[in-house]
Amino acid sequence: MSEYYNERAIYRNARRALIVGLIGILVILISFLVLMALLAGSVIPQSSAYAVGRLYGYLGMGPLLIVVYFLILIFLRRSFNILSTRTGEKMFRTAGYLVILGIVLTLFSIG
């Protein structure tokens, strides 16, 4: 649709959302694997290592995940809003609101 309406911002914002999401997932995965590798070779008992891993998951990766979610939200919402404006179809704007709702519900562990 970006080519049809000659609006490159639609494609560009959707692509940025995808790239931010992929990079965010890779950073979280790599940091988790590094932490597990460090804890596996440590001298702390296994139950303590498990507790440290869970603590890092909540305190370390949680805020990073929230930041990644909101960056994805910003870019997708821009893309949907531009698409709604260019096409005149209000359902694209509604889709942007549903993305916001999905991310907020995910943050509260509901969705």
C-alpha positions in Angstrom: 0.0 0.0 0.0 3.0 2.2 0.5 3.7 2.1 -3.2 0.1 2.5 -4.2 -0.3 5.7 -2.2 3.2 6.8 -2.9 3.8 7.2 0.8 7.2 5.7 1.8 6.6 6.5 5.5 4.1 3.7 5.8 6.7 1.1 4.8 9.5 2.8 6.6 7.7 2.9 10.0 6.5 -0.7 9.7 10.1 -1.8 8.8 11.5 0.1 11.8 9.0 -1.6 14.1 10.2 -5.0 12.8 13.9 -4.2 13.1 13.4 -2.8 16.7 11.5 -5.9 17.7 14.1 -8.3 16.2 17.1 -6.4 17.8 15.2 -6.3 21.1 14.6 -10.0 21.1 18.2 -10.7 20.2 19.5 -8.5 23.0 17.3 -10.1 25.6 18.1 -13.6 24.4 21.9 -13.0 24.4 21.9 -11.3 27.8 19.9 -14.2 29.2 22.2 -16.8 27.7 25.3 -14.9 29.0 23.8 -14.8 32.5 22.9 -18.5 32.5 26.5 -19.3 31.3 28.0 -17.2 34.1 25.7 -18.8 36.7 26.4 -22.3 35.4 30.1 -21.9 36.1 29.7 -20.2 39.4 30.1 -21.7 42.9 26.7 -20.6 44.1 24.3 -23.4 44.8 21.8 -24.4 42.1 18.8 -23.0 43.9 20.4 -19.6 44.4 21.4 -19.5 40.8 17.8 -20.1 39.8 16.7 -17.3 42.1 19.3 -14.9 40.6 18.1 -15.9 37.1 14.5 -15.1 38.0 15.5 -11.9 39.7 17.4 -10.8 36.6 14.4 -11.7 34.4 12.1 -9.5 36.4 14.4 -6.6 37.1 16.8 -6.7 34.1 14.8 -7.9 31.1 11.4 -6.6 32.2 12.2 -2.9 31.7 14.1 -3.7 28.4 11.1 -5.5 27.2 8.8 -2.6 28.0 11.0 -0.2 26.1 11.1 -2.5 23.1 7.3 -2.8 23.2 6.8 0.9 23.3 9.2 1.5 20.4 7.4 -1.0 18.4 4.1 0.6 19.4 5.3 4.1 18.3 6.4 2.9 14.8 3.4 0.7 14.1 1.0 3.4 15.3 2.6 5.9 13.0 2.3 3.5 10.1 -1.4 2.8 10.8 -2.2 6.5 11.2 -0.6 7.4 8.0 -2.4 4.5 6.2 -5.7 5.6 7.7 -5.2 9.2 6.6 -4.2 8.3 3.1 -6.9 5.7 2.5 -9.7 7.4 4.4 -10.4 4.1 6.1 -10.9 4.5 9.9 -10.3 0.8 10.6 -6.5 1.4 10.3 -6.6 3.9 13.1 -8.6 1.4 15.1 -5.9 -1.2 14.5 -3.4 1.3 15.9 -5.5 1.6 19.1 -5.7 -2.2 19.3 -2.0 -2.4 19.2 -1.8 0.0 22.1 -4.4 -2.1 24.0 -2.5 -5.3 23.3 0.8 -3.9 24.6 -0.8 -2.4 27.7 -2.6 -5.6 28.5 0.6 -7.6 28.0 2.4 -5.4 30.4 -0.2 -6.2 33.1 0.0 -9.9 32.2 -3.5 -10.0 31.0 -3.2 -10.4 27.3 
